[in-house]
Amino acid sequence: MYKAYLIATVVFYTVCTFGAAFLNLIDLPETVKDFQPDSVFLTFIIWNVILQYIFYVVELLSEYQRITVSERTKEIILNVIFAPGVSVLAYWILINSLDWGFLIPWYVDVSIHGINILMLMGIVVVKYPCIGQLSRVQNILLPFIAPVLYCIVTLTYTSITKRLIYPSNLFSFKDIEDNPPYGWVGIVYLCVGIPMPQVIFYFVCREIKKTRC
């Protein structure tokens, strides 16, 4: 049953997430004038989707004994990708509060900002209730690896090119393309958006482990 879940997940990511998203890069909606393909590749969800996809492929190959990966390594990887992945749910707040609307067709939007996150939660609950269950230093540092690297890349890109990655100016404290700055959103995201799912699932995973003992 678990192998079937992994196969379905890998197929979903390959077809519905990567395939659909990349096909739609060729023909972006006319309403999205400034959302260029290079901007799409710099969005946080793409980073998360790639990391999640790598994990699922590794897990699938491991289940079929094509490669050997220790459970500890898998737990570390999950603690790196989980909180940033779940925090992407904040996207639905942004598109409403900043009036973005759907930047891509709704079914792709729901796929890469919703369904994949539920799948990630599912594998944690079903197989690896390890979020926040490592050492204290790892619990704090691992979830911030991807977001901090992402912030460095996006701040550098925005500063050098003076171009936006999203329809709103999220990575600057200065006007860019006549767009007011929302740099404070990035700070709130790092300070609240990343720790929140890590803390919540620390308790969820702890309770799951208790019931399985």
C-alpha positions in Angstrom: 0.0 0.0 0.0 2.8 2.4 0.9 4.6 1.7 -2.4 1.4 2.4 -4.3 1.2 5.8 -2.4 4.8 6.6 -3.4 4.3 5.6 -7.0 1.1 7.8 -7.1 3.1 10.7 -5.6 6.0 10.5 -8.0 3.5 10.3 -10.9 1.6 13.2 -9.6 4.7 15.4 -9.2 6.0 14.4 -12.7 2.7 14.9 -14.6 0.5 17.3 -12.6 3.1 19.4 -11.0 6.2 19.6 -13.2 4.5 18.7 -16.5 1.5 21.0 -16.1 3.6 23.9 -14.7 6.2 23.8 -17.4 3.7 23.5 -20.2 1.9 26.6 -18.9 5.2 28.5 -19.0 4.9 28.4 -22.7 1.5 30.1 -22.7 1.1 32.3 -19.6 -2.3 33.9 -19.1 -2.5 37.3 -20.9 -3.5 38.9 -17.6 -0.1 38.2 -16.2 2.0 40.7 -18.1 5.2 40.7 -16.1 5.3 37.1 -14.8 8.1 35.8 -17.0 9.5 32.3 -17.1 12.7 33.3 -15.3 10.5 34.7 -12.5 8.7 31.3 -12.2 11.9 29.5 -11.7 12.7 31.9 -8.9 9.5 31.3 -7.0 9.7 29.6 -3.6 7.3 26.8 -4.5 9.5 25.6 -7.4 12.4 25.2 -4.9 10.1 23.3 -2.6 8.6 21.1 -5.3 12.1 20.1 -6.6 13.3 19.2 -3.1 10.1 17.2 -2.3 10.3 15.4 -5.7 13.9 14.4 -5.0 12.8 13.0 -1.6 9.9 11.0 -3.1 12.1 9.5 -5.8 14.8 8.6 -3.3 12.1 7.0 -1.0 10.6 5.0 -3.9 14.0 3.7 -5.0 14.8 2.8 -1.4 11.5 0.9 -1.0 12.3 -1.1 -4.1 15.9 -1.6 -2.7 17.5 0.1 -5.7 19.5 2.3 -3.3 20.2 2.3 0.4 19.4 5.4 2.5 19.3 5.3 6.3 16.1 6.3 8.0 18.0 9.0 9.9 19.0 10.6 6.6 15.4 10.5 5.4 14.3 12.2 8.7 16.9 14.9 8.3 15.8 15.6 4.7 12.1 15.7 5.8 13.0 18.2 8.5 14.7 20.4 5.8 11.8 20.4 3.4 8.7 20.0 5.6 8.3 23.4 7.3 9.2 25.4 4.2 6.8 23.3 2.1 3.8 23.6 4.5 4.5 27.4 4.8 3.7 27.8 1.1 0.0 27.7 2.2 0.6 31.4 3.0 0.4 31.8 -0.8 -3.4 31.7 -0.6 -3.3 34.6 1.8 -1.0 36.6 -0.4 -3.0 36.2 -3.6 -6.1 37.5 -1.9 -4.6 40.3 0.2 -2.4 41.6 -2.6 -5.0 41.0 -5.3 -2.8 38.8 -7.5 -5.6 36.5 -8.6 -4.6 33.2 -10.3 -1.1 33.7 -11.9 -1.4 30.3 -13.6 -4.4 28.1 -14.4 -6.3 27.2 -11.2 -5.7 23.5 -11.5 -1.9 24.0 -11.6 -2.2 26.5 -8.8 -4.1 24.1 -6.6 -1.7 21.3 -7.5 1.5 23.1 -6.5 0.2 25.2 -3.7 -2.1 22.7 -2.0 -2.3 19.0 -3.1 1.5 18.5 -2.9 1.5 19.9 0.6 -1.2 17.5 1.7 0.9 14.7 0.3 3.9 15.9 2.2 1.9 16.0 5.4 0.6 12.5 4.6 4.0 10.9 4.4 5.0 12.4 7.7 1.8 11.2 9.5 1.8 7.8 7.9 5.5 6.8 7.7 7.9 9.4 9.2 6.5 11.3 12.3 9.9 12.9 12.7 9.3 16.7 12.4 11.0 18.4 15.4 12.0 15.0 16.8 15.8 15.4 16.1 18.4 17.2 18.2 17.6 20.7 19.4 20.0 22.3 17.1 18.8 20.3 14.1 15.1 21.1 14.9 15.9 24.8 14.8 18.4 25.0 12.0 17.2 22.5 9.4 13.9 24.2 8.5 15.7 27.4 7.8 18.3 26.1 5.3 16.1 26.4 2.2 14.3 29.7 3.1 17.6 31.5 4.0 19.3 30.3 0.8 16.2 31.4 -1.1 16.1 34.8 0.5 19.8 35.4 -0.4 19.2 34.4 -4.0 16.0 36.5 -4.4 17.4 39.5 -2.7 20.5 39.4 -4.8 18.4 39.0 -8.0 16.0 41.8 -7.1 18.8 44.2 -6.1 20.9 43.6 -9.3 18.2 43.3 -11.9 15.7 45.7 -10.4 13.0 43.2 -11.5 10.2 41.6 -9.6 9.8 37.9 -9.0 6.2 38.1 -7.9 3.6 40.6 -9.0 4.2 42.4 -5.7 7.5 43.8 -4.5 8.2 41.2 -1.8 12.0 41.2 -1.7 12.9 44.9 -1.4 12.5 47.9 0.9 12.6 50.2 -2.1 10.2 50.8 -5.0 10.8 48.6 -8.0 9.0 49.0 -11.3 6.8 51.6 -9.5 5.7 48.9 -7.1 5.7 49.7 -3.4 8.0 47.6 -1.2 6.7 44.7 0.9 10.0 43.6 2.4 8.4 43.2 5.8 6.4 40.2 4.4 9.6 38.3 4.0 10.6 39.1 7.5 7.2 37.9 8.9 7.5 34.8 6.7 10.9 33.9 8.1 9.9 34.7 11.7 6.4 33.2 11.7 5.7 31.2 8.6 8.6 28.8 8.9 8.5 28.1 12.7 4.7 27.7 12.8 4.4 24.3 10.9 7.6 23.0 12.6 6.2 23.7 16.0 2.7 22.4 15.3 4.0 19.2 13.8 6.4 18.7 16.6 3.4 18.1 18.8 1.6 16.1 16.1 4.5 13.8 15.6 5.1 13.4 19.3 1.5 12.3 19.8 1.7 9.9 16.8 4.9 8.3 18.2 3.2 7.8 21.6 0.3 6.0 20.0 2.6 3.7 18.1 4.7 2.8 21.1 
